[in-house]
Amino acid sequence: MPILLVNHIFQSIFANVILNYIYMAYDVIVLGSGPGGYPAAIRASQLGKKVAIVERESLGGICLNWGCIPTKALLKSAQVYEYAKHAADYGITIDKATADFMNVIKRSRGVADKMSKGIQYLMKKNKIDVIMGTGKLIGASKMEVTAADNSKQVLEAKNIIIATGGRARQLPTMPIDGKKIIGYREAMTLPSQPKSMIICGSGAIGSEFAYFYNSMGTQVTIVEFLPRIVPVEDEDISKEMEKQFKKQGMTIMTSSEVTKVDTAGNGVKATVKTANGEVVLEADILLSAVGVVANIENIGLESLGVKTDKGKIIVDANQQTSIPGLYAIGDCTPGQALAHVAAKEGINAAEHLSGHKPEPMDYNNIPGCTYTSPEIASVGYTEKAAKEAGYELKIGKFPFIASGKAVAGGTTDGFIKVIYDAKYGEFLGCHMIGNNVTEMIAEAVVARKLETTAHEILNAVHPHPTMSEGLKEATAAAYGEAIDI
């Protein structure tokens, strides 16, 4: 074969390789742009690193597009609707309050879209390259990214942060089909409002959707496998939430398990195993809200020998995996599957790979929030956990019925519960259920971080009238010094 022809063929092949494989070098690559990924990218950029972020769907990840943010928009619409229906309680006359389900959904999606555009702005502001596609590790410092058109490029970096998040867990007894058996994504974009709904699981996701759909007028039944709803919360909080949900018209089935779902008819028929035998529930739709599973498949972990356990990537106190230079954060690691946890882990990883010494996460001082009505907010030990840890306790409660601000606002449901160590006054835990308590829990988080004692809480003057002064009053109750109860 003539030499010129050989050269021509070689050049053509080489050109095609260049077109399909573009090599780019960075200091840091972040795989995933959710609430852990994008803060990690921004912090690394702030510390002088050249950063790329790889995202296969939408900037902001599940939290911003399909979780935290759009669900709060739905819940706000439900809250406004509830206020409108009870306007007469406040001396306001409204002829008839009606909810436009599709406009409520539309508003929620608009909020998510607006926030996603905000992340785009932050990426540009911080000079972070956004690469759309599916990333896969092909080495400890290399990642192959496949775009929607199947074109590929290889990125190389000194450090890689895995922030691939999680997705809805599916059980064999109720596989999600997106129509009659749905997950949280479908629950946010249903084409019409169902008249009835079965919700399996009463954690934050299940409870929030239960409140939303019940407020909109859907008949809701909650099926919970464990003995009480919102089972990670303090037992007193669970009891109060069940009472409130029942008062709102929901049916609650605890210590119950869906063993089979029949979707052959117009709706669903769910066979539920209870302590008293089997029952069959019928509804238009079933929402599976039984937890989250990590997205760690098909990203190259096995080929690198990255250590995992029970479907999670194992990391050290600095978020580093078993491979030096490779980090993992958020829902794909063993910590709590919460957006604010992922964000702090991402910042810690970025700081560590930049040569800093970030303070390790204190997973016993992470606030948890459920945005139902009433809201739930908690941090630290539950009463049961504190007793199991060997503490002698002083416990105080302040009911919001005794709060002037709550009475004036017509939001007297719920209470604040505080747990202190009887010996030293250490602030062990705080548990709240009531209006706007998700905005109040930060005081307890900071107090515990600063190792504040009960004595210091009692002597910190709280403003009156506020719901937040209930924290001081609950503390006073724990020590027999309560004034307003």
Secondary structure, 3 states (H helix, E strand, C coil): CCHHHHHHHHHHHHHHHHHHEEEEEEEEEEECCCCCHHHHHHHHHHCCCCEEEEECCCCCHHHHHHCHHHHHHHHHHHHHHHHHHCHHHHCCCCCCCCCCHHHHHHHHHHHHHHHHHHHHHHHHHCCCEEEECEEEEEECCEEEEECCCCCEEEEEEEEEEECCCEEECCCCCCCCCCCCEECHHHHCCCCCCCCEEEEECCCHHHHHHHHHHHHHCCEEEEECCCCCCCCCCCHHHHHHHHHHHHHCCCEEECCCEEEEEECCCCCEEEEEEECCEEEEEEECEEEECCCEEECCCCCCHHHHCCCEECCEECCCCCCECCCCCEEECHHHCCCCCCHHHHHHHHHHHHHHHCCCCCCCCCHHHCCEEECCCCEEEEEECCHHHHHHCCCCEEEEEEEHHHCHHHHHHCCCCCEEEEEEECCCCEEEEEEEEECCHHHCHHHHHHHHHCCCEHHHHHCCCCCCCCCCHHHHHHHHHHCCCCCCC
